[in-house]
């Protein structure tokens, strides 16, 4: 395998990783959770399902 092929593969993997980080950040930024009072956020976190807690 040539070194240029390996670098292209690594760049592709980095691109997918950055895309995942971007998508998760966009979901947080536009969900409105930033503007909720602290008590409401804590209540929502305590009542969250296991799937929500894990993700």
Buried (B, 14 or more C-beta within 10 A) or exposed (E): EEEEEEEEEEEEEEEEEEEEEEEEEEEEEEEEEEEEEEEEEEEEEEEEEEEEEEE
